[in-house]
Amino acid sequence: MWSKESSILCFLFLVLAILAGGSSQEPQLGSARVVFQTNYGDIEFGFFPDVAPKTVDHIFKLVRLGCYNTNHFFRMDRGFVAQVADVVGGRSAPMNEEQREEAVKTVVGEFSDLEHVRGILSMGSGEVFENYENAQRVYSDPNSASSSFSILLGDAPHLDAKYAIFGRVTKGDETLKKLEDLPTRREGIFVMPTERITILSSYFYDTKMETCEHEKSTLKRRLAASVVEIERQNEMLPVIQ
């Protein structure tokens, strides 16, 4: 027969185990999905609006405005991160006034207890290095996240609670694997691709839509995004006399 004390201890251990299991569960994804169409394939991701609402609102607005179109992945560190460049300096096409107004905004650091594992989306932040080669950081503003973010290509526990997690990849891991196999070069602390990995265009949809409507909307968004980017690229071409 178990004593009363043993029963109480058993009950407490059970409660702790349940709580521990619940805290490690991934938060609910929102219904919105974003697709980056790169020159190596598509990458789809969703958001964690309950974890980082301000960050999600900001990034999703940038997507809706087309700010990530013609941008690129400036960092490609196999097994670590694929980082999207800040749209202000990373796009090959110029931005209009509305895009620039949103692109220069920053969001507060919405840090959580979520873990940095493969497929997670994590915001960048403004950092200044005293000794860039040895990565001696002297300043990091937790509220400086803007438009650059990383897609985790592996587990990185040293980033936990230091960078805001706001979503995860839902489709396109095969594209990420292609990107990881590309040749790279090292510049200071960054491992960068030797050729440009371009986000040709982007579109979004809602998973709550009915299948037929979803397919029609997706097709329309793909066509619209492609037409807009073709027009922008044509505007940038020199006029031949």
SEDO-16092 format. One record per residue: x, y, z of N, C-alpha, C in turn; residue in three letters. Coordinates in steps of 0.02 Angstrom, whole numbers, plus 32768, in hexadecimal, padded with zeros to 4 digits. Layout:
N
XYZXYZXYZALA;...
This chain:
241
802A7FC38000800080008000802C803F8000MET;8019806F7FD6803D80AD7FD4802780DA800ETRP;805680FF80298045812F805E8025816C803FSER;80068194806A7FE681D18053801982008034LYS;805682038052808A822F803880A182197FF3GLU;80A681D77FE880BB81BD7FA7808781CE7F71SER;804781C87F84801281D87F54801382217F40SER;8020824C7F71802382947F63805E82A47F35ILE;809882857F4380D382907F1980C782797ED2LEU;80A7823E7ECC809782237E89806A82537E62CYS;8039826E7E85800A829C7E66802E82DC7E4EPHE;805C82F57E78808183317E6780AD83257E2ALEU;80CF82EB7E2880F982DA7DEF80D082D67DAFPHE;809382BA7DB4806882B47D7A805382F87D60LEU;804183257D8E802E83697D7B8067838D7D59VAL;80A483877D7580DF83A77D5880EE838C7D13LEU;80E5834A7D0A80F2832B7CC980C183457C95ALA;8081834C7CA9804E83657C7A805D83AD7C67ILE;807083D67C9A8080841C7C8C80BD84227C60LEU;80EF83F97C6C812C83FA7C43811D83E77BFCALA;80F383B47BF380E0839F7BB080BA83D37B8BGLY;808D83F57BAF806484297B8F808D84657B7AGLY;80C284777BA280E984B27B92811584A87B56SER;812484697B448150845C7B0C812A84567ACBSER;80E884587ACE80C084517A9180C584917A67GLN;80C584877A2580CA84C079F8808984E779F9GLU;808C852A79F7804F855279F68029854979B6PRO;7FEA855F79B77FBE8558797D7FD285887945GLN;7FD8856E79097FE4859878CF7FA385BD78BCLEU;7FA985FB78A77F70861F788C7F5D86037848GLY;7F27861A782B7F1085FF77EC7F34861C77AFSER;7F57865477B77F798674777F7FB8864C776CALA;7FC48648772B8002862977118022865876DFARG;8064865A76E1808A868376B280B88655768BVAL;80BF8663764B80EC863C7620811F866A7600VAL;815F865A760B8196867C75E881A8865175ACPHE;81A4866E757181B8864A75358200865E7524GLN;822F86317531827586407525828C862174E3THR;82C8863274CE82E38614749182F985CC749BASN;82ED85B074D682FC856974E482BF854374FCTYR;8285856374FD8248854175128222856B7545GLY;81E78552755881BB8577758681C8856475CEASP;81BD859575FA81BF858B7643817F85A87660ILE;8158857F76828119859676A08121859876ECGLU;810485CB770B810785CF775480C785ED7771PHE;80BC85DD77B1808385F877D6809B861F7812GLY;806B863F7835807C866B786D8062865178B0PHE;8082866978E6806B865C792A804F869E7946PHE;801286B179357FF786F1794C7FEE86F67997PRO;7FE686BE79B97FDE86C07A02802086C97A26ASP;805786BC7A03809A86C17A2280B987057A16VAL;80B4871E79D880D3875D79C680A487867999ALA;806D879F79B5803A87C1798C805387FE7966PRO;807C8827798680948864796580C48853792CLYS;80EF88217938811E880B790480F887EE78C9THR;80C787C478D7809F87A578A2807B87DA7878VAL;805D880A78998039883F7875806988657847ASP;80A48874786180D5889B783A80EE887477FDHIS;810388367808811E880D77D180E887FF779DILE;80AB87F077B4807587E177858063881F775CPHE;80668859777A805888967755808E88A2771FLYS;80CD889477318103889A770080F8886B76C5LEU;80E0882F76D580D187FE76A0809988187673VAL;80628830769380298847766D803B88837640ARG;806B88AB7655808088E4762D80B288D075F7LEU;80C7889175F780F7887A75C5813F888D75D3GLY;814E889D7612819188B5762381C88881761BCYS;81B78841762181EA880D761C81F887F975D4TYR;81D0880F75A581DB87FF755F821D881F7547ASN;824687F8752582898809750C82BC880F7544THR;82AA87FE758282DA87FC75B9830287BB75B3ASN;832D87AD75E48356877075DE836B87567623HIS;83858719762483A386FC766083ED870E765FPHE;84028739768C8448874F768C8475872076B4PHE;845686F676DD847D86C977088463868276FEARG;8491865376F5847F860D76EC84B285E27710MET;84A485D5774F84D285B0777B84B5856A7787ASP;84D0853A776484B684F5776684AF84DC77AEARG;847484C177BE846884A77800845A84DB7835GLY;845B851B78218450855178518415857D783BPHE;842185AD780D83EB85D977F883F085EB77AEVAL;83B685F9779183B1861B77508390865E7760ALA;83B586947757839B86D5776D838887027733GLN;834A871C77378330874A7705834B87907713VAL;836187B276DF837D87F576E68347882776F8ALA;835C885E7717833088967724831788B076E1ASP;82D688BB76DA82BA88CD769982D089127682VAL;82E4893D76B182F98981769D8336897F7670VAL;83668954767F83A28951765783A98911762FGLY;837C88E1763A838488A0761B8361889675D9GLY;832F88C075C9830988B8758B833188D1754FARG;832488B37515834388CC74D8831588FF74B7SER;82D588FF74C982A5892F74AE829B896774E1ALA;829189A574CA828589DC74F9824189D4751CPRO;823C89F1755881FE89EF757D81D68A2E7572MET;81938A277575816A8A63757381658A8175B9ASN;81438AB975BF81408ADD75FF811E8AB47636GLU;80E88A91762580C48A69765680EE8A30766FGLU;81118A0F7642813D89D87656817589F07684GLN;81958A27767181CC8A41769981B58A5676DEARG;817A8A7476E281608A8B772281598A517753GLU;81418A18773B813A89DE7766817D89BB7772GLU;81A789BB774081E789967744821789B27778ALA;821489F2778482438A1177B4822B8A0B77FCVAL;81EE89F2780681D589EB784B81F889B1786FLYS;81FB89B778B08215898178D981DF89687909THR;81E8892C792381B88910795281DB88FE7993VAL;81B588FE79C981D288ED7A0A81E388A37A0BVAL;821488917A348229884B7A3881F688217A5DGLY;81D487F67A3981A187CB7A5881C087857A65GLU;81E887827A98820C87447AA881DF87137ACDPHE;81EC86D37AC281C3869F7AE081EF86647AF6SER;81CE86307B0F81F485F57B2481F685C07AEDASP;81E285D27AB081E585A37A79822E85957A67LEU;823A855A7A4B827E85467A3B828E855279F2GLU;82CD856579E582E5856E79A182F9852A7984HIS;82CD850D795C82DA84CD793B82CE84D678F0VAL;82E084A478CA82DA84A97881829384BC786CARG;828E84EB783E824E850178248231853E7846GLY;824B855078808232858A78A6824685CB7883ILE;821985FD788782288640786E8239866D78A9LEU;8271868F78A5828A86B778DD82A286FB78C4SER;828C873078E4829D877378CF82E7878378DAMET;830287AE78AF834587C878BA8342880378E9GLY;837C882178F8837D885D792283BA8886790FSER;83B888C6792283F088F27914842888E57945GLY;846388D6792A849D88C8795484DA88ED793BGLU;85048903796A854289267959857B88FE7976VAL;85B088F3794E85EA88CC7963862788F8796APHE;864888F279A38687891679AE86BF88F57988GLU;86C088B2798A86F1888B796586CA885A793AASN;86BD886E78FC8690884778D186AB880178C3TYR;86EE87FC78B8870B87BB78A78702878878DFGLU;870787A0791D87018773795786BB87757976ASN;868D879879558647879B796A863F87B179B2ALA;866487E679C4865D88017A08862588357A06GLN;85EA88217A1D85B1884E7A1A85B0887D7A55ARG;85A788BD7A4785A588ED7A7D855F890B7A86VAL;853589027A5484F289207A5A84C088F87A31TYR;848788EC7A4D845188CB7A29840F88E77A43SER;83EA89057A1683AA89237A28837388EF7A21ASP;835488DA7A58832088A67A5482E188BD7A30PRO;82DA88FF7A27829F891A7A0682AE893779C1ASN;82E1891A79A082F78935796082E489097924SER;82BD88D3793082AA88A778F9828288CD78C5ALA;829288C27885827188E87850825288B9781CSER;827988A577E9825D887977B58288883C77A8SER;82C5883C77C282F1880277BA82DF87CC77EDSER;82DB878E77D582CE8756780382F1871877E9PHE;82F886E87816831A86AA780682EB866F7805SER;82F9863F77D982D985FE77DB830C85CE77F7ILE;82FC85AE782E832C8581784F833685427824LEU;83758530781B838784F477F6839F84BC7824LEU;839A84C8786583AF84977896839E84B278DBGLY;83AF848C790E83A284A1795383D684D67968ASP;83BF850B798883EB8540799F83D4855A79E3ALA;83DD85317A1783C585447A5A83E385857A75PRO;841F85987A5C843E85D67A75841886157A5EHIS;83E8860C7A3083C086457A19837E864B7A40LEU;836D86177A67832E86177A8C832886537ABAASP;82ED86737AB982DD86AD7AE4830686EB7AD4ALA;832E86E87A9E835587227A8A833C87407A48LYS;831A87177A2182FE872D79E182B5871779DETYR;828B874279C38242873679C4822D8703798FALA;821086CC79A681F48699797A81AD86AD7968ILE;819C86AB7928815986C179148136869278E3PHE;8154865B78D08134862D78A2816085F27892GLY;814B85CA786281748591784C8162857F7803ARG;8191855C77E481888545779F8154850D779FVAL;8125850F777080F184DB776A80FC84B0772CTHR;811C84CB76F9812E84A576BD816E84C176A0LYS;81948496767E81CF84AF765C8211849B767BGLY;8212846876A68252845376C38281843A768DASP;8265841E765682908407762082B4844275FFGLU;8293847D75FD82B384B975E382EB84CF7611THR;82DF84CD7652831284E07683834F84B3767CLEU;83458473766F837D8445766783A584567629LYS;8383846C75F483A7848275B883D284BF75C8LYS;83B684EE75EE83DB852A75FF8418851A762ALEU;841084EA7657844884D67682848284B9765BGLU;8473849C762084A8847C75F884CC84AD75CAASP;84B684EC75C884D6851D759D851B853275B9LEU;854A8543758C858C855975A48587859A75CBPRO;85B285A275FD85B085DC762985F685F97633THR;85F886347650863786537664862D867376A9ARG;8662867C76CE865C869A7710867386E2770EARG;8649870D772C865A8754773486508766777DGLU;8686876B77A28680877777EA865E873D780CGLY;8627874A783086038715785285CE86F47826ILE;85C4871077E9858E86F877BE85A786C77789PHE;857F8693777E858A86667746855686787711VAL;856E868D76D6854286AA76A3854686837662MET;850E867E763D8510865B75FD853A868175CAPRO;855B865E759E8585867F756B855A869A7532THR;851D8683752B84F0869D74F984AF86B4751BGLU;848D86E274FC845186FF751A841786CE751BARG;83F986C6755683BD869D755E838386CD7562ILE;836086D5752B832D8709752482E786F17536THR;82C3871B755B827C87117565825A8734752BILE;824A870D74F7822F872A74BA81ED874D74C6LEU;81C2872E74ED8181874B74FE81668727753BSER;812F8741755681108722759180C5872A758BSER;80A186FD75AB8058870375AE804186E375F0TYR;800186EE76007FE686D4763F7FA086BA7634PHE;7F8A868F76617F458676765D7F2F866276A4TYR;7EF0865176AA7ED3863E76EB7EBD85F576E7ASP;7ED485CC77167EC5858577167E7C85767726THR;7E5885A7773F7E11859D774F7DE485A17712LYS;7E0085B876DB7DD885BE769E7DC785797684MET;7D90857476617D7D853476427DAF8523760BGLU;7DB684E375FE7DE984CB75CF7DE684EE758CTHR;7DAB84F1756E7DA3850F752C7DB88559752ECYS;7D9E857D755F7DAE85C475657DF885CE7573GLU;7E1585A1759A7E5C85A575AA7E86859E756BHIS;7E75856D75427E9B856275057E96859D74D5GLU;7E5985B874CF7E4F85F274A37E76862E74BCLYS;7E73863974FE7E958672751B7EE1866B7515SER;7EF9862F75217F418623751C7F5A863174D5THR;7F35861974A37F488623745E7F48866E744DLEU;7F14869174647F0F86D974567F4A86FE7476LYS;7F5B86EB74B47F92870D74D77FD586FF74B5ARG;7FDF86C1749F801C86B0747B802386DB743CARG;7FEC86DE74157FEE870473D77FF8874E73E4LEU;7FD4876874167FD987AF7425801F87C1743DALA;803B87977468807F87A4748280B287A27449ALA;80AA8772741C80D9876C73E480D487A873B6SER;809787BD73A6808D87F7737980AC88357397VAL;809F884173D880B9887C73FA8105887E73F8VAL;812488457406816D88437408818B884A73C2GLU;816B882D739081838835734B8181887E7337ILE;814A88A07349814388E7733981788910735DGLU;81868900739C81B9892573C281FE891A73A4ARG;820D88DC7392824D88CD7375825688F17332GLN;821F88F373098223891672C9822F896072D2ASN;8213897D7307821D89C47314826589D47324GLU;828989A2733F82CE89AC735382FE89A47319MET;82E8898472E28314897972A9832389BB7285LEU;836289C3726E83738A017249834E8A057206PRO;833C8A4071F383198A4A71B3834C8A4A717AVAL;83418A207148836F8A1B710F83588A4C70D9ILE;83828A7B70C983728AAD7096837A8A8F7050GLN;
